[in-house]
Amino acid sequence: MTESRMQGFAAGRYAAIDIGTVTCRMLVADVDAAGAIHEVDREYAITNLGEGVDATGMLLPAAIDRTVETVEGYCAVRDRLAEQGAPIAKTIAVATSASRDAGNSDEFVRRLAELGVVLSVIPGWKEAGLSFSGASCDFPGQDLMVVDIGGGSTELTRVEGGRDSDDVSLGQGSLSSFARFVRNILPVPIEMDAIACEFRGNLRRLPSLEPYKASTLYGVGGSTRAAAKLVQQLDELQTRPREIQAEQVQQILEACRENPSAFGHAALKASAERVHTMVPGCVILAELFRHLGADKLVICKHGVREGYLVERMLGAVSAPPQAD
């Protein structure tokens, strides 16, 4: 992991848990006396906490149960790592779109508190800021236009001079688009058009798109990584690309429209657990390319967890990051 330099931190081992609409992830990292972050372990699971939230406005009991079970497993991994190395200085979890949209998120917070995990449900604008902090671990000191297509929302953040500005959260993501518009597993053309129309409406509600226009986008989150896996599968590449061209996303959508059966097989090979949200995520990405004037997306390895580690868990103010 690219090292990030900070001020005002306490050196030690930390655990950051990111509970999104679709996935639940954990980062365990050591922060040394110089303020550098060293990755120790990374965990990932599909928990679909946001299942049903778009229709009912509530977290389903089964979704809460499986996410709590996953976090409990993460705590066991964390404790084992602590026994093998340094004790954990702090563990805090952050929840995003599904939890902030649900009317019963307090029940989820209580269940995690019983595990000794303090959950912070962050607003959309803060999620965008944390995505910027994570992306900055990959591209320190650069001006960036960061996009985070999550399950329940899409965040846009302009980074200039090492600082984020114009953070905005749009209440539409890959899973919420699937739940609202798609009847089967893969969307048919009219459903893809409906997802795109809805997203264009969300963009039109912004005061201006000018702050977010850029020739290159920097993507964090599972939807952009899933798009890269699709490109790898469809183009028969040996490795997953770190960059996606706008025309490649259009080719994905055209493949789904023209031959959904063959496309479905490729999507299953690319990422079986995301097969239902891949195309909705690509529809949103295609609209971002079109309306922000971009022709390329660079995929960042790090995101909300690293941003949370930097900004929240350490109580730190980021100094200008330095790449080793």
C-alpha positions in Angstrom: 0.0 0.0 0.0 1.2 3.5 -0.8 2.2 5.1 2.5 0.3 8.1 3.8 2.0 10.6 6.2 -0.1 12.1 9.0 0.2 14.4 11.9 -1.5 14.1 15.3 -1.8 10.3 15.2 -1.0 7.6 17.8 1.2 4.8 16.4 -0.2 1.3 16.6 -2.4 -1.3 14.9 -5.9 -0.3 13.7 -8.9 -2.0 12.2 -11.3 -0.2 9.9 -14.5 -1.9 8.8 -16.5 -0.5 5.9 -20.1 -1.7 5.7 -21.6 -0.8 2.4 -24.9 -1.6 0.7 -23.5 -4.7 -1.0 -20.1 -5.5 0.6 -18.5 -5.6 4.0 -14.8 -5.1 4.1 -12.1 -4.8 6.8 -8.6 -3.3 6.7 -6.1 -4.0 9.5 -3.1 -1.8 9.3 -0.1 -0.7 11.4 0.8 2.9 11.7 4.5 3.4 12.6 6.2 6.2 14.5 6.8 8.1 11.2 3.1 8.1 10.4 3.2 5.5 7.6 0.4 3.1 7.1 1.3 -0.6 6.5 -1.4 -3.0 5.5 -1.5 -6.2 7.6 -4.7 -7.8 6.4 -7.7 -7.2 4.2 -11.1 -9.0 4.4 -14.0 -9.0 2.0 -17.5 -10.4 1.9 -20.8 -9.9 0.0 -23.4 -9.3 2.6 -26.1 -7.3 0.7 -27.1 -5.3 3.8 -29.1 -3.0 1.5 -31.3 -5.8 0.2 -34.9 -4.5 0.3 -34.1 -1.0 1.6 -35.2 0.6 -1.7 -38.6 -1.1 -1.5 -39.3 -1.1 2.2 -37.1 1.7 3.7 -35.9 -0.8 6.3 -32.9 -3.2 6.8 -34.2 -6.8 6.5 -33.6 -9.0 9.6 -31.8 -11.6 7.5 -29.5 -8.9 6.0 -28.7 -7.6 9.5 -28.0 -11.1 10.7 -25.6 -12.0 7.9 -23.8 -8.7 8.2 -23.4 -8.9 11.9 -22.2 -12.5 11.5 -19.6 -11.3 9.0 -18.4 -8.5 11.3 -18.2 -11.0 14.2 -15.9 -13.1 12.0 -13.8 -10.1 11.2 -13.4 -9.4 14.9 -12.1 -13.0 15.3 -9.6 -12.3 12.5 -8.6 -9.0 14.1 -8.1 -10.7 17.5 -6.0 -13.4 16.0 -3.8 -10.8 14.3 -3.5 -9.0 17.6 -2.2 -12.1 19.3 0.3 -12.7 16.5 1.5 -9.1 16.4 0.6 -5.9 18.1 -2.6 -5.2 20.1 -5.4 -3.3 18.3 -5.3 0.3 19.3 -8.8 1.0 17.9 -11.6 -0.7 15.9 -14.4 1.4 14.4 -16.8 0.6 11.7 -18.3 2.9 9.1 -21.6 2.4 7.4 -22.8 4.1 4.2 -25.9 4.3 2.0 -28.0 1.4 3.1 -27.7 2.2 6.8 -28.3 6.0 6.4 -31.4 5.3 4.3 -33.0 2.7 6.5 -35.5 3.6 9.2 -34.2 0.8 11.6 -30.5 1.4 11.3 -30.4 1.9 15.1 -31.1 -1.8 15.5 -28.1 -2.6 13.4 -25.9 -0.1 15.4 -27.1 -1.8 18.6 -26.3 -5.3 17.3 -22.7 -4.3 16.4 -22.3 -2.5 19.8 -23.0 -5.9 21.4 -19.8 -7.1 19.6 -17.9 -4.2 21.0 -17.8 -2.5 17.5 -18.8 1.2 17.4 -20.6 2.0 14.1 -20.6 5.4 12.6 -23.3 6.0 9.9 -21.9 8.7 7.8 -23.7 11.2 5.6 -23.2 11.1 1.8 -21.0 14.1 1.6 -18.7 12.6 4.2 -18.5 9.3 2.3 -17.4 11.3 -0.8 -14.7 12.9 1.3 -13.5 9.6 2.7 -13.3 8.2 -0.9 -11.0 11.1 -1.8 -8.8 10.3 1.2 -8.5 6.7 0.1 -7.9 7.5 -3.5 -5.1 9.9 -2.4 -3.3 6.9 -0.9 -2.9 5.7 -4.5 -2.2 9.1 -6.2 -0.7 11.4 -3.6 -0.4 15.1 -4.4 -2.4 14.8 -7.6 -5.5 16.7 -8.7 -8.3 14.1 -9.1 -11.9 13.8 -10.1 -13.0 10.9 -7.8 -16.2 8.8 -8.4 -17.5 6.2 -6.1 -20.3 4.1 -7.5 -21.7 2.2 -4.5 -24.7 0.0 -4.1 -27.0 2.7 -2.9 -25.4 5.9 -3.9 -22.8 7.5 -6.1 -20.3 10.0 -4.7 -18.4 12.7 -6.7 -15.4 14.6 -5.3 -13.1 17.1 -6.9 -9.6 17.1 -5.5 -7.4 20.1 -6.0 -4.1 20.9 -4.3 -4.4 17.9 -2.1 -7.8 18.9 -0.7 -11.3 17.8 -1.5 -14.0 20.1 -2.7 -17.5 20.0 -4.2 -18.3 16.7 -2.4 -21.7 15.4 -3.5 -23.7 12.2 -3.0 -26.3 11.1 -5.5 -28.9 8.8 -4.1 -28.6 6.1 -6.9 -26.2 3.3 -7.0 -25.8 -0.1 -8.7 -27.9 -2.2 -6.3 -30.6 0.5 -5.8 -30.9 0.8 -9.6 -31.2 -3.0 -10.0 -33.9 -3.2 -7.3 -35.9 -0.4 -8.7 -35.7 -1.0 -12.5 -34.7 -4.7 -13.2 -37.2 -7.6 -13.1 -34.8 -10.5 -13.8 -31.0 -10.8 -13.4 -29.8 -8.8 -16.3 -31.5 -5.6 -17.4 -33.2 -5.5 -20.8 -32.6 -2.5 -23.0 -35.7 -0.5 -21.8 -34.6 -1.1 -18.2 -31.0 0.1 -18.9 -32.5 3.2 -20.5 -34.7 3.8 -17.4 -31.6 3.5 -15.1 -29.7 6.0 -17.3 -32.7 8.4 -17.4 -33.0 8.3 -13.6 -29.3 9.0 -13.2 -29.4 11.9 -15.7 -32.2 13.4 -13.6 -30.0 13.1 -10.4 -27.2 14.9 -12.3 -29.6 17.7 -13.5 -30.5 18.4 -9.9 -26.9 19.5 -9.1 -26.4 23.3 -9.3 -23.7 22.7 -11.9 -21.7 19.9 -13.4 -18.7 22.2 -14.2 -16.8 21.4 -10.9 -16.8 17.7 -11.8 -15.8 17.8 -15.4 -12.5 16.1 -16.3 -10.9 14.1 -19.0 -9.9 11.4 -16.5 -11.9 10.0 -13.7 -10.5 8.1 -10.7 -12.8 5.3 -9.5 -13.1 3.7 -6.1 -15.6 1.1 -5.0 -16.8 -2.3 -6.1 -18.7 -1.2 -9.2 -15.7 0.3 -11.0 -13.6 -2.8 -10.1 -16.4 -5.0 -11.4 -16.5 -3.1 -14.7 -12.7 -3.7 -15.0 -13.3 -7.5 -14.4 -15.9 -7.4 -17.2 -13.5 -5.7 -19.6 -10.9 -8.4 -18.7 -13.4 -11.1 -19.5 -14.9 -9.7 -22.6 -11.5 -8.7 -24.1 -9.8 -11.9 -22.9 -7.1 -10.1 -21.1 -4.6 -11.9 -18.8 -4.8 -9.4 -16.0 -7.5 -7.0 -14.8 -6.9 -3.5 -16.3 -6.1 -0.6 -14.1 -7.8 1.8 -16.6 -11.1 1.7 -18.4 -11.8 3.6 -21.6 -15.3 5.2 -22.2 -15.7 3.1 -25.3 -15.1 -0.1 -23.4 -18.0 0.7 -21.1 -20.2 1.3 -24.1 -19.0 -2.1 -25.5 -20.1 -3.8 -22.3 -23.6 -2.2 -22.5 -23.9 -3.1 -26.2 -22.9 -6.7 -25.5 -25.6 -7.0 -22.9 -28.2 -5.5 -25.3 -27.2 -7.6 -28.3 -26.5 -11.0 -26.8 -27.6 -11.2 -23.1 -27.1 -15.0 -22.9 -23.4 -14.9 -23.9 -22.9 -11.7 -21.9 -24.4 -13.4 -18.8 -21.9 -16.2 -19.0 -19.1 -13.7 -19.2 -20.5 -11.7 -16.3 -20.7 -14.8 -14.1 -17.0 -15.6 -14.9 -16.0 -12.0 -14.1 -17.8 -11.7 -10.7 -20.7 -14.1 -10.0 -21.7 -12.3 -6.8 -22.1 -9.0 -8.6 -23.7 -10.3 -11.8 -27.0 -8.5 -11.1 -25.4 -5.1 -10.3 -22.6 -5.0 -12.9 -24.7 -3.6 -15.8 -26.6 -1.0 -13.6 -23.2 0.1 -12.4 -21.8 0.3 -16.0 -24.9 2.3 -17.0 -24.1 4.9 -14.3 -20.5 4.9 -15.3 -21.4 5.5 -18.9 -23.5 8.5 -17.9 -20.6 9.9 -15.9 -18.3 9.6 -18.8 -20.8 11.3 -21.1 -21.8 14.2 -18.8 -18.4 14.9 -17.2 -16.6 14.9 -20.5 -14.3 12.1 -19.5 -12.7 9.4 -21.8 -10.8 7.3 -19.2 -11.3 6.0 -15.7 -8.3 5.0 -13.5 -9.2 2.4 -10.9 -7.9 3.1 -7.3 -7.1 0.2 -5.1 -8.0 2.0 -1.9 -11.2 3.8 -0.8 -13.5 4.5 2.1 -11.7 2.2 4.6 -8.3 3.8 4.0 -9.9 7.2 4.1 -11.6 6.4 7.4 -8.3 5.1 8.8 -6.6 8.4 7.8 -9.3 10.9 8.8 -11.4 9.4 11.5 -9.8 6.6 13.3 -6.4 8.3 13.8 -8.0 11.7 14.5 -5.4 13.0 12.2 -5.0 15.9 9.8 -3.4 14.6 6.6 -0.1 16.2 5.8 0.8 16.1 2.1 1.1 12.4 1.3 4.4 11.1 0.1 4.9 8.1 -2.1 8.0 5.9 -1.3 
